Amino acid sequence: MKRILLVEDNVMNSELIKDILEMENYKLSFAADGKEALEILKKESFDLVLTDIHLPKMDGLELLKQVRTETNQSAKMIAISSDTMTKDGKTFEEAGFDGFIQKPFKIKEFREYIQSSIPA
């Protein structure tokens, strides 16, 4: 079973994503901020990390940097943001993310994107 860490501080967004991914039989773990996520990522391995960019305590960009330098984590990291200035995701991919999902998203497209992001 593929493992995903969702880093999201908005409870409604977290519940929506949880519902979508559990239907696909992924094993989910959750963190409400970047610091909590980093601690989890230092102890556990994941296939994919979905992280909001705007988080309390440590934002998604800083989380990415620290995961890449302070852990042995090989998980793909995908940024999620409602930031209207970055609709194409180039900013996040240039920062080192493996992908980008714009909020709000269409459920079918989200599901397909996640499936294509995690190797079988």
N, CA, C and O atoms as a GROMACS GRO file, in nm:
protein
  480
    1MET      N    1   0.084  -0.118   0.000
    1MET     CA    2   0.000   0.000   0.000
    1MET      C    3   0.089   0.125   0.000
    1MET      O    4   0.181   0.136   0.081
    2LYS      N    5   0.062   0.216  -0.090
    2LYS     CA    6   0.142   0.339  -0.101
    2LYS      C    7   0.108   0.435   0.012
    2LYS      O    8  -0.007   0.448   0.053
    3ARG      N    9   0.212   0.500   0.062
    3ARG     CA   10   0.196   0.591   0.177
    3ARG      C   11   0.208   0.736   0.133
    3ARG      O   12   0.298   0.772   0.057
    4ILE      N   13   0.116   0.818   0.182
    4ILE     CA   14   0.115   0.961   0.152
    4ILE      C   15   0.108   1.039   0.282
    4ILE      O   16   0.029   1.007   0.372
    5LEU      N   17   0.191   1.142   0.292
    5LEU     CA   18   0.182   1.238   0.402
    5LEU      C   19   0.116   1.364   0.347
    5LEU      O   20   0.165   1.423   0.251
    6LEU      N   21   0.007   1.404   0.408
    6LEU     CA   22  -0.062   1.527   0.372
    6LEU      C   23  -0.030   1.632   0.476
    6LEU      O   24  -0.055   1.613   0.595
    7VAL      N   25   0.026   1.744   0.430
    7VAL     CA   26   0.059   1.855   0.519
    7VAL      C   27  -0.034   1.970   0.483
    7VAL      O   28  -0.016   2.037   0.382
    8GLU      N   29  -0.133   1.991   0.567
    8GLU     CA   30  -0.240   2.087   0.537
    8GLU      C   31  -0.296   2.141   0.668
    8GLU      O   32  -0.334   2.063   0.756
    9ASP      N   33  -0.302   2.273   0.681
    9ASP     CA   34  -0.353   2.333   0.805
    9ASP      C   35  -0.501   2.366   0.799
    9ASP      O   36  -0.561   2.398   0.902
   10ASN      N   37  -0.563   2.358   0.682
   10ASN     CA   38  -0.705   2.385   0.669
   10ASN      C   39  -0.782   2.253   0.682
   10ASN      O   40  -0.766   2.163   0.599
   11VAL      N   41  -0.864   2.243   0.786
   11VAL     CA   42  -0.934   2.118   0.816
   11VAL      C   43  -1.026   2.076   0.702
   11VAL      O   44  -1.032   1.957   0.670
   12MET      N   45  -1.096   2.168   0.641
   12MET     CA   46  -1.187   2.133   0.531
   12MET      C   47  -1.110   2.077   0.412
   12MET      O   48  -1.151   1.976   0.354
   13ASN      N   49  -1.000   2.141   0.375
   13ASN     CA   50  -0.917   2.091   0.265
   13ASN      C   51  -0.861   1.953   0.298
   13ASN      O   52  -0.858   1.864   0.213
   14SER      N   53  -0.816   1.937   0.421
   14SER     CA   54  -0.760   1.811   0.465
   14SER      C   55  -0.863   1.698   0.456
   14SER      O   56  -0.832   1.587   0.412
   15GLU      N   57  -0.985   1.725   0.498
   15GLU     CA   58  -1.092   1.625   0.493
   15GLU      C   59  -1.127   1.587   0.349
   15GLU      O   60  -1.146   1.470   0.318
   16LEU      N   61  -1.134   1.686   0.262
   16LEU     CA   62  -1.164   1.660   0.121
   16LEU      C   63  -1.057   1.571   0.059
   16LEU      O   64  -1.088   1.471  -0.006
   17ILE      N   65  -0.932   1.608   0.078
   17ILE     CA   66  -0.822   1.530   0.021
   17ILE      C   67  -0.818   1.390   0.082
   17ILE      O   68  -0.795   1.292   0.011
   18LYS      N   69  -0.841   1.380   0.212
   18LYS     CA   70  -0.847   1.251   0.280
   18LYS      C   71  -0.952   1.161   0.216
   18LYS      O   72  -0.926   1.045   0.185
   19ASP      N   73  -1.071   1.214   0.196
   19ASP     CA   74  -1.180   1.136   0.136
   19ASP      C   75  -1.143   1.086  -0.004
   19ASP      O   76  -1.169   0.970  -0.038
   20ILE      N   77  -1.084   1.171  -0.084
   20ILE     CA   78  -1.045   1.133  -0.220
   20ILE      C   79  -0.939   1.023  -0.218
   20ILE      O   80  -0.952   0.923  -0.289
   21LEU      N   81  -0.836   1.041  -0.137
   21LEU     CA   82  -0.725   0.947  -0.138
   21LEU      C   83  -0.758   0.814  -0.071
   21LEU      O   84  -0.707   0.710  -0.112
   22GLU      N   85  -0.843   0.816   0.030
   22GLU     CA   86  -0.880   0.690   0.094
   22GLU      C   87  -0.963   0.603   0.000
   22GLU      O   88  -0.959   0.481   0.009
   23MET      N   89  -1.038   0.666  -0.091
   23MET     CA   90  -1.112   0.588  -0.191
   23MET      C   91  -1.017   0.513  -0.284
   23MET      O   92  -1.053   0.412  -0.343
   24GLU      N   93  -0.896   0.564  -0.297
   24GLU     CA   94  -0.795   0.502  -0.383
   24GLU      C   95  -0.705   0.405  -0.306
   24GLU      O   96  -0.609   0.352  -0.361
   25ASN      N   97  -0.736   0.383  -0.180
   25ASN     CA   98  -0.664   0.288  -0.094
   25ASN      C   99  -0.519   0.326  -0.064
   25ASN      O  100  -0.433   0.239  -0.052
   26TYR      N  101  -0.491   0.455  -0.051
   26TYR     CA  102  -0.360   0.498  -0.005
   26TYR      C  103  -0.363   0.501   0.148
   26TYR      O  104  -0.467   0.523   0.209
   27LYS      N  105  -0.247   0.477   0.208
   27LYS     CA  106  -0.234   0.490   0.354
   27LYS      C  107  -0.191   0.633   0.382
   27LYS      O  108  -0.086   0.677   0.337
   28LEU      N  109  -0.273   0.705   0.457
   28LEU     CA  110  -0.249   0.847   0.480
   28LEU      C  111  -0.202   0.876   0.621
   28LEU      O  112  -0.244   0.813   0.718
   29SER      N  113  -0.112   0.972   0.628
   29SER     CA  114  -0.071   1.032   0.755
   29SER      C  115  -0.090   1.182   0.738
   29SER      O  116  -0.095   1.232   0.626
   30PHE      N  117  -0.101   1.253   0.850
   30PHE     CA  118  -0.132   1.395   0.845
   30PHE      C  119  -0.040   1.477   0.933
   30PHE      O  120   0.005   1.431   1.038
   31ALA      N  121  -0.014   1.600   0.888
   31ALA     CA  122   0.056   1.700   0.968
   31ALA      C  123  -0.012   1.833   0.942
   31ALA      O  124  -0.052   1.863   0.830
   32ALA      N  125  -0.026   1.913   1.048
   32ALA     CA  126  -0.096   2.042   1.037
   32ALA      C  127  -0.002   2.158   1.009
   32ALA      O  128  -0.047   2.269   0.981
   33ASP      N  129   0.128   2.133   1.018
   33ASP     CA  130   0.225   2.240   0.989
   33ASP      C  131   0.357   2.178   0.945
   33ASP      O  132   0.376   2.057   0.954
   34GLY      N  133   0.446   2.263   0.897
   34GLY     CA  134   0.571   2.216   0.843
   34GLY      C  135   0.664   2.151   0.945
   34GLY      O  136   0.732   2.054   0.914
   35LYS      N  137   0.667   2.204   1.067
   35LYS     CA  138   0.754   2.146   1.170
   35LYS      C  139   0.710   2.006   1.207
   35LYS      O  140   0.792   1.915   1.220
   36GLU      N  141   0.580   1.989   1.223
   36GLU     CA  142   0.527   1.856   1.253
   36GLU      C  143   0.558   1.759   1.139
   36GLU      O  144   0.597   1.645   1.163
   37ALA      N  145   0.542   1.804   1.017
   37ALA     CA  146   0.571   1.720   0.900
   37ALA      C  147   0.718   1.678   0.898
   37ALA      O  148   0.749   1.562   0.872
   38LEU      N  149   0.808   1.771   0.924
   38LEU     CA  150   0.951   1.740   0.922
   38LEU      C  151   0.983   1.632   1.025
   38LEU      O  152   1.060   1.541   0.997
   39GLU      N  153   0.926   1.642   1.145
   39GLU     CA  154   0.950   1.540   1.248
   39GLU      C  155   0.900   1.403   1.202
   39GLU      O  156   0.967   1.302   1.224
   40ILE      N  157   0.784   1.400   1.140
   40ILE     CA  158   0.731   1.273   1.088
   40ILE      C  159   0.822   1.218   0.980
   40ILE      O  160   0.852   1.098   0.978
   41LEU      N  161   0.867   1.305   0.890
   41LEU     CA  162   0.951   1.262   0.777
   41LEU      C  163   1.090   1.216   0.820
   41LEU      O  164   1.157   1.144   0.746
   42LYS      N  165   1.134   1.257   0.937
   42LYS     CA  166   1.262   1.210   0.989
   42LYS      C  167   1.251   1.067   1.042
   42LYS      O  168   1.352   0.997   1.055
   43LYS      N  169   1.129   1.023   1.073
   43LYS     CA  170   1.107   0.892   1.135
   43LYS      C  171   1.044   0.788   1.042
   43LYS      O  172   1.067   0.668   1.058
   44GLU      N  173   0.965   0.834   0.945
   44GLU     CA  174   0.888   0.742   0.861
   44GLU      C  175   0.915   0.769   0.714
   44GLU      O  176   0.951   0.880   0.675
   45SER      N  177   0.896   0.665   0.632
   45SER     CA  178   0.913   0.678   0.487
   45SER      C  179   0.778   0.687   0.418
   45SER      O  180   0.681   0.623   0.459
   46PHE      N  181   0.773   0.767   0.313
   46PHE     CA  182   0.650   0.788   0.236
   46PHE      C  183   0.683   0.779   0.088
   46PHE      O  184   0.797   0.798   0.046
   47ASP      N  185   0.580   0.750   0.010
   47ASP     CA  186   0.593   0.750  -0.135
   47ASP      C  187   0.570   0.890  -0.192
   47ASP      O  188   0.623   0.925  -0.297
   48LEU      N  189   0.489   0.968  -0.120
   48LEU     CA  190   0.451   1.100  -0.168
   48LEU      C  191   0.420   1.191  -0.049
   48LEU      O  192   0.360   1.149   0.050
   49VAL      N  193   0.462   1.317  -0.062
   49VAL     CA  194   0.427   1.420   0.036
   49VAL      C  195   0.352   1.528  -0.039
   49VAL      O  196   0.404   1.589  -0.133
   50LEU      N  197   0.228   1.553   0.002
   50LEU     CA  198   0.148   1.663  -0.051
   50LEU      C  199   0.151   1.773   0.053
   50LEU      O  200   0.102   1.755   0.164
   51THR      N  201   0.207   1.887   0.018
   51THR     CA  202   0.217   1.993   0.117
   51THR      C  203   0.162   2.125   0.066
   51THR      O  204   0.195   2.172  -0.043
   52ASP      N  205   0.078   2.184   0.150
   52ASP     CA  206   0.033   2.320   0.123
   52ASP      C  207   0.156   2.410   0.132
   52ASP      O  208   0.252   2.376   0.201
   53ILE      N  209   0.155   2.519   0.064
   53ILE     CA  210   0.268   2.611   0.068
   53ILE      C  211   0.258   2.706   0.188
   53ILE      O  212   0.358   2.733   0.255
   54HIS      N  213   0.140   2.754   0.216
   54HIS     CA  214   0.120   2.850   0.324
   54HIS      C  215   0.079   2.776   0.451
   54HIS      O  216  -0.039   2.745   0.471
   55LEU      N  217   0.178   2.747   0.536
   55LEU     CA  218   0.158   2.671   0.658
   55LEU      C  219   0.210   2.749   0.778
   55LEU      O  220   0.300   2.831   0.765
   56PRO      N  221   0.154   2.723   0.895
   56PRO     CA  222   0.209   2.784   1.016
   56PRO      C  223   0.340   2.716   1.055
   56PRO      O  224   0.366   2.602   1.015
   57LYS      N  225   0.421   2.784   1.132
   57LYS     CA  226   0.547   2.735   1.190
   57LYS      C  227   0.659   2.714   1.089
   57LYS      O  228   0.774   2.748   1.117
   58MET      N  229   0.628   2.656   0.972
   58MET     CA  230   0.727   2.639   0.866
   58MET      C  231   0.650   2.621   0.736
   58MET      O  232   0.569   2.529   0.724
   59ASP      N  233   0.676   2.707   0.638
   59ASP     CA  234   0.598   2.696   0.513
   59ASP      C  235   0.648   2.580   0.427
   59ASP      O  236   0.750   2.518   0.457
   60GLY      N  237   0.574   2.552   0.322
   60GLY     CA  238   0.604   2.438   0.236
   60GLY      C  239   0.739   2.447   0.168
   60GLY      O  240   0.804   2.344   0.148
   61LEU      N  241   0.783   2.567   0.132
   61LEU     CA  242   0.914   2.582   0.067
   61LEU      C  243   1.027   2.548   0.164
   61LEU      O  244   1.123   2.480   0.127
   62GLU      N  245   1.016   2.596   0.287
   62GLU     CA  246   1.118   2.564   0.387
   62GLU      C  247   1.114   2.416   0.422
   62GLU      O  248   1.219   2.354   0.443
   63LEU      N  249   0.995   2.359   0.429
   63LEU     CA  250   0.982   2.216   0.455
   63LEU      C  251   1.056   2.137   0.347
   63LEU      O  252   1.131   2.045   0.378
   64LEU      N  253   1.034   2.172   0.222
   64LEU     CA  254   1.102   2.104   0.111
   64LEU      C  255   1.253   2.109   0.130
   64LEU      O  256   1.320   2.006   0.120
   65LYS      N  257   1.308   2.227   0.157
   65LYS     CA  258   1.453   2.243   0.174
   65LYS      C  259   1.504   2.154   0.287
   65LYS      O  260   1.606   2.087   0.273
   66GLN      N  261   1.433   2.155   0.399
   66GLN     CA  262   1.481   2.078   0.514
   66GLN      C  263   1.465   1.927   0.492
   66GLN      O  264   1.549   1.849   0.537
   67VAL      N  265   1.360   1.886   0.427
   67VAL     CA  266   1.343   1.744   0.398
   67VAL      C  267   1.457   1.696   0.310
   67VAL      O  268   1.514   1.590   0.333
   68ARG      N  269   1.491   1.775   0.210
   68ARG     CA  270   1.597   1.735   0.115
   68ARG      C  271   1.736   1.735   0.180
   68ARG      O  272   1.824   1.659   0.137
   69THR      N  273   1.758   1.818   0.282
   69THR     CA  274   1.890   1.825   0.344
   69THR      C  275   1.902   1.750   0.476
   69THR      O  276   2.012   1.711   0.514
   70GLU      N  277   1.791   1.729   0.548
   70GLU     CA  278   1.798   1.672   0.682
   70GLU      C  279   1.742   1.532   0.696
   70GLU      O  280   1.747   1.474   0.804
   71THR      N  281   1.688   1.477   0.589
   71THR     CA  282   1.631   1.342   0.600
   71THR      C  283   1.682   1.255   0.486
   71THR      O  284   1.741   1.304   0.390
   72ASN      N  285   1.659   1.127   0.497
   72ASN     CA  286   1.692   1.033   0.390
   72ASN      C  287   1.568   1.006   0.305
   72ASN      O  288   1.564   0.909   0.229
   73GLN      N  289   1.471   1.091   0.317
   73GLN     CA  290   1.342   1.075   0.251
   73GLN      C  291   1.357   1.083   0.099
   73GLN      O  292   1.415   1.178   0.047
   74SER      N  293   1.305   0.984   0.030
   74SER     CA  294   1.311   0.986  -0.117
   74SER      C  295   1.173   1.012  -0.177
   74SER      O  296   1.155   1.002  -0.299
   75ALA      N  297   1.076   1.044  -0.093
   75ALA     CA  298   0.940   1.067  -0.140
   75ALA      C  299   0.935   1.183  -0.238
   75ALA      O  300   1.007   1.281  -0.226
   76LYS      N  301   0.846   1.168  -0.336
   76LYS     CA  302   0.817   1.282  -0.422
   76LYS      C  303   0.743   1.385  -0.337
   76LYS      O  304   0.664   1.350  -0.250
   77MET      N  305   0.771   1.512  -0.364
   77MET     CA  306   0.704   1.619  -0.291
   77MET      C  307   0.627   1.706  -0.390
   77MET      O  308   0.683   1.758  -0.486
   78ILE      N  309   0.498   1.720  -0.364
   78ILE     CA  310   0.411   1.798  -0.451
   78ILE      C  311   0.353   1.914  -0.371
   78ILE      O  312   0.297   1.895  -0.264
   79ALA      N  313   0.368   2.034  -0.425
   79ALA     CA  314   0.314   2.155  -0.364
   79ALA      C  315   0.166   2.169  -0.398
   79ALA      O  316   0.122   2.136  -0.508
   80ILE      N  317   0.090   2.217  -0.300
   80ILE     CA  318  -0.051   2.247  -0.322
   80ILE      C  319  -0.070   2.392  -0.279
   80ILE      O  320  -0.028   2.431  -0.170
   81SER      N  321  -0.133   2.472  -0.364
   81SER     CA  322  -0.151   2.613  -0.329
   81SER      C  323  -0.271   2.674  -0.399
   81SER      O  324  -0.309   2.634  -0.509
   82SER      N  325  -0.329   2.771  -0.332
   82SER     CA  326  -0.435   2.850  -0.394
   82SER      C  327  -0.380   2.984  -0.439
   82SER      O  328  -0.456   3.073  -0.479
   83ASP      N  329  -0.249   3.000  -0.434
   83ASP     CA  330  -0.182   3.123  -0.475
   83ASP      C  331  -0.207   3.148  -0.624
   83ASP      O  332  -0.160   3.071  -0.708
   84THR      N  333  -0.280   3.252  -0.656
   84THR     CA  334  -0.318   3.280  -0.794
   84THR      C  335  -0.200   3.329  -0.879
   84THR      O  336  -0.212   3.335  -1.002
   85MET      N  337  -0.091   3.365  -0.817
   85MET     CA  338   0.024   3.414  -0.892
   85MET      C  339   0.106   3.300  -0.954
   85MET      O  340   0.193   3.324  -1.037
   86THR      N  341   0.078   3.176  -0.914
   86THR     CA  342   0.162   3.066  -0.960
   86THR      C  343   0.079   2.955  -1.023
   86THR      O  344   0.104   2.837  -0.997
   87LYS      N  345  -0.017   2.989  -1.104
   87LYS     CA  346  -0.105   2.888  -1.164
   87LYS      C  347  -0.031   2.782  -1.245
   87LYS      O  348  -0.078   2.669  -1.255
   88ASP      N  349   0.082   2.816  -1.302
   88ASP     CA  350   0.153   2.717  -1.383
   88ASP      C  351   0.246   2.629  -1.299
   88ASP      O  352   0.293   2.527  -1.349
   89GLY      N  353   0.273   2.665  -1.176
   89GLY     CA  354   0.355   2.583  -1.087
   89GLY      C  355   0.504   2.593  -1.110
   89GLY      O  356   0.581   2.527  -1.040
   90LYS      N  357   0.548   2.673  -1.206
   90LYS     CA  358   0.692   2.680  -1.237
   90LYS      C  359   0.774   2.726  -1.116
   90LYS      O  360   0.885   2.677  -1.095
   91THR      N  361   0.721   2.817  -1.039
   91THR     CA  362   0.792   2.866  -0.921
   91THR      C  363   0.825   2.751  -0.826
   91THR      O  364   0.935   2.743  -0.773
   92PHE      N  365   0.729   2.664  -0.806
   92PHE     CA  366   0.748   2.553  -0.712
   92PHE      C  367   0.838   2.445  -0.770
   92PHE      O  368   0.919   2.387  -0.699
   93GLU      N  369   0.824   2.419  -0.898
   93GLU     CA  370   0.911   2.319  -0.960
   93GLU      C  371   1.055   2.370  -0.965
   93GLU      O  372   1.149   2.291  -0.949
   94GLU      N  373   1.074   2.499  -0.988
   94GLU     CA  374   1.209   2.556  -0.986
   94GLU      C  375   1.268   2.549  -0.846
   94GLU      O  376   1.390   2.539  -0.831
   95ALA      N  377   1.184   2.554  -0.743
   95ALA     CA  378   1.230   2.544  -0.604
   95ALA      C  379   1.268   2.400  -0.568
   95ALA      O  380   1.334   2.377  -0.467
   96GLY      N  381   1.226   2.303  -0.650
   96GLY     CA  382   1.264   2.165  -0.624
   96GLY      C  383   1.149   2.068  -0.600
   96GLY      O  384   1.172   1.950  -0.578
   97PHE      N  385   1.025   2.118  -0.604
   97PHE     CA  386   0.912   2.029  -0.591
   97PHE      C  387   0.900   1.940  -0.715
   97PHE      O  388   0.942   1.979  -0.824
   98ASP      N  389   0.844   1.823  -0.696
   98ASP     CA  390   0.826   1.729  -0.807
   98ASP      C  391   0.698   1.756  -0.885
   98ASP      O  392   0.676   1.696  -0.991
   99GLY      N  393   0.614   1.844  -0.834
   99GLY     CA  394   0.490   1.877  -0.902
   99GLY      C  395   0.414   1.983  -0.827
   99GLY      O  396   0.455   2.028  -0.720
  100PHE      N  397   0.301   2.021  -0.884
  100PHE     CA  398   0.220   2.129  -0.828
  100PHE      C  399   0.073   2.104  -0.857
  100PHE      O  400   0.036   2.064  -0.967
  101ILE      N  401  -0.011   2.129  -0.756
  101ILE     CA  402  -0.156   2.119  -0.771
  101ILE      C  403  -0.216   2.254  -0.729
  101ILE      O  404  -0.192   2.302  -0.618
  102GLN      N  405  -0.293   2.312  -0.818
  102GLN     CA  406  -0.359   2.440  -0.792
  102GLN      C  407  -0.494   2.416  -0.723
  102GLN      O  408  -0.574   2.335  -0.770
  103LYS      N  409  -0.518   2.485  -0.613
  103LYS     CA  410  -0.650   2.483  -0.547
  103LYS      C  411  -0.732   2.597  -0.605
  103LYS      O  412  -0.675   2.702  -0.635
  104PRO      N  413  -0.859   2.582  -0.622
  104PRO     CA  414  -0.934   2.457  -0.608
  104PRO      C  415  -0.905   2.367  -0.728
  104PRO      O  416  -0.870   2.414  -0.836
  105PHE      N  417  -0.920   2.239  -0.706
  105PHE     CA  418  -0.893   2.141  -0.812
  105PHE      C  419  -1.018   2.058  -0.839
  105PHE      O  420  -1.110   2.052  -0.757
  106LYS      N  421  -1.019   1.996  -0.955
  106LYS     CA  422  -1.127   1.903  -0.989
  106LYS      C  423  -1.087   1.766  -0.937
  106LYS      O  424  -0.974   1.722  -0.955
  107ILE      N  425  -1.181   1.698  -0.872
  107ILE     CA  426  -1.151   1.572  -0.805
  107ILE      C  427  -1.092   1.469  -0.900
  107ILE      O  428  -0.992   1.404  -0.867
  108LYS      N  429  -1.150   1.452  -1.017
  108LYS     CA  430  -1.101   1.352  -1.113
  108LYS      C  431  -0.957   1.384  -1.154
  108LYS      O  432  -0.873   1.294  -1.158
  109GLU      N  433  -0.930   1.510  -1.184
  109GLU     CA  434  -0.795   1.549  -1.225
  109GLU      C  435  -0.696   1.530  -1.110
  109GLU      O  436  -0.583   1.486  -1.132
  110PHE      N  437  -0.737   1.564  -0.988
  110PHE     CA  438  -0.653   1.546  -0.870
  110PHE      C  439  -0.617   1.398  -0.854
  110PHE      O  440  -0.500   1.364  -0.837
  111ARG      N  441  -0.716   1.313  -0.858
  111ARG     CA  442  -0.697   1.169  -0.842
  111ARG      C  443  -0.601   1.115  -0.948
  111ARG      O  444  -0.510   1.039  -0.917
  112GLU      N  445  -0.621   1.154  -1.073
  112GLU     CA  446  -0.534   1.108  -1.182
  112GLU      C  447  -0.391   1.159  -1.165
  112GLU      O  448  -0.296   1.087  -1.193
  113TYR      N  449  -0.377   1.282  -1.119
  113TYR     CA  450  -0.243   1.340  -1.098
  113TYR      C  451  -0.168   1.261  -0.990
  113TYR      O  452  -0.051   1.230  -1.006
  114ILE      N  453  -0.237   1.231  -0.881
  114ILE     CA  454  -0.173   1.157  -0.773
  114ILE      C  455  -0.135   1.017  -0.821
  114ILE      O  456  -0.025   0.970  -0.794
  115GLN      N  457  -0.224   0.951  -0.892
  115GLN     CA  458  -0.195   0.816  -0.943
  115GLN      C  459  -0.072   0.816  -1.034
  115GLN      O  460   0.010   0.724  -1.030
  116SER      N  461  -0.060   0.920  -1.115
  116SER     CA  462   0.055   0.926  -1.207
  116SER      C  463   0.183   0.968  -1.136
  116SER      O  464   0.292   0.950  -1.191
  117SER      N  465   0.172   1.024  -1.016
  117SER     CA  466   0.288   1.071  -0.941
  117SER      C  467   0.354   0.964  -0.856
  117SER      O  468   0.470   0.976  -0.818
  118ILE      N  469   0.277   0.858  -0.827
  118ILE     CA  470   0.331   0.751  -0.743
  118ILE      C  471   0.356   0.629  -0.831
  118ILE      O  472   0.264   0.576  -0.893
  119PRO      N  473   0.480   0.584  -0.836
  119PRO     CA  474   0.509   0.466  -0.917
  119PRO      C  475   0.432   0.344  -0.866
  119PRO      O  476   0.410   0.329  -0.745
  120ALA      N  477   0.392   0.258  -0.956
  120ALA     CA  478   0.314   0.137  -0.918
  120ALA      C  479   0.397   0.040  -0.838
  120ALA      O  480   0.348  -0.066  -0.799
   0.00000   0.00000   0.00000
